[in-house]
């Protein structure tokens, strides 16, 4: 009763203010990075590798200048809708290009993070939950998982079917492409979810009990139960190019943001609208395709990059065969 | 020697029946990985964090500070401060709560400074009719007149709590992490602020015969 009164009061207040989508978007990302770069070069931060910032800023500046000439239709966006007219995919070309940044020859070796420590003990197929004290008497849970299959497409398809993950048919690829890996993304237990809150509560209780019985430890790890996955990923490569296919089920929408180097258009393949985007970056073609299959309530995304031999026509053929295969399932 | 920053992965949104929010727990996990890389020296990846959160931070600052330019400046300051503090972020509270906590403290300081400046002007020049209080200077399109008047009766801390809970839809756990208290205490603080708004509203309704159902906002700013 009290909860209902509170929700009602919140809704009343909310209705008296501008909604989030009525507030104009801003983009201050470049200004922030510029300010950070300036402070870094002025020695204001005591970061791990301050000298790297000078290179990063210079490289970002150079990349911005070089790509300005190829900027295509800034802030242009495309939408795919379902039969009820709801927007299921929104794909936008940003007004900033893909940044080219120097990568350090060798990474520093910082102390392993909590995540690294948990990853060191994970076994194939596991979803591990880990928890540390928030410092204010509360506790939150983070997850890592290892669902990577590197043996064959058949093993991946078996895993996906067993976990009710969205199906990705075996793609028809040009000669020379071989299976790299396939994986699924488990549905993670969270507190505010009707399906997963029981598992979340179980884990939270376990962690609280362990914190009491094993005081002084900074990290607690438990295996989480999972039975379902909501997305799948598949990757193939030849010596130079990589093709990645992702499928995500039951999402209310997908928002894609391509750098300004890209151009995009909608194509209709077998009655299904597909957004195809492409760009040439550092002399290499990059492609992406997104579509929504209404029957299975699944979003698909295919991306490819890395080789001049992979032409737009070849990529479009891969996408067309996948669209048809996914639609016929 | 050079590498290309990967194209940001598309945002995938799920509807959570329990909270009514559009969210993606997996996205939070992927962001945690990006943050771990930033902590390990890949500082250029911070731009991805800014792009994910800049809109939410701007909305929060705009509603609290009530002024577009101030809000934009505040968001930049918040992200610079967060970058400075990111080596100390330890995956305890979610990253968004950690960021909101920085924003909360920053905006309250801004409002205190504004109040100090107004008081100083008044001391120097006597009454300053043109100097508006922060509440009076608030962008009049953000809230309906009744809510604006109710919000003006709250302290900056209380306004922040209302904005975080109602407009930014933070849970009490998240609110506790932002305010640095337990979720139960955060709930009490929110309910106190909400009751104040309600009382102010009721009073205004009695005085002017205002009908809240006719007052929803349609403007776009």
Interface residues (C-beta under 8 A of the other chain):
Chain A: X6 X9 X10 X12 X13 X14 X15 X16 X17 X18 X19 X20 X22 X23 X24 X25 X26 X27 X28 X29 X30 X31 X32 X33 X35 X36 X39 X45 X47 X48 X49 X52 X53 X56 X59 X60 X91 X98 X99 X100 X101 X102 X103 X104 X105 X107 X108 X110 X113 X114 X115 X116 X132 X133 X134 X135 X136 X137 X138 X140 X142 X143 X144 X185 X188 X190 X191 X192 X193 X194 X197 X230 X231 X248 X250 X251 X252 X253 X254 X255 X256 X257 X258 X259 X281 X282 X286 X288 X290 X299 X301 X303
Chain B: X1 X2 X3 X4 X5 X7 X8 X10 X11 X12 X13 X14 X15 X16 X17 X18 X19 X21 X22 X24 X25 X26 X29 X32 X33 X36 X39 X40 X41 X43 X44 X46 X47 X50 X51 X54 X55 X58 X59 X62 X63 X72 X75 X76 X79 X80 X83 X84 X87 X90 X91 X92 X93 X94 X141 X142 X143 X144 X146 X147 X162 X165 X166 X167 X171 X173 X176 X177 X180 X181 X182 X183 X191 X194 X197 X198 X212 X215 X216 X217 X219 X220 X221
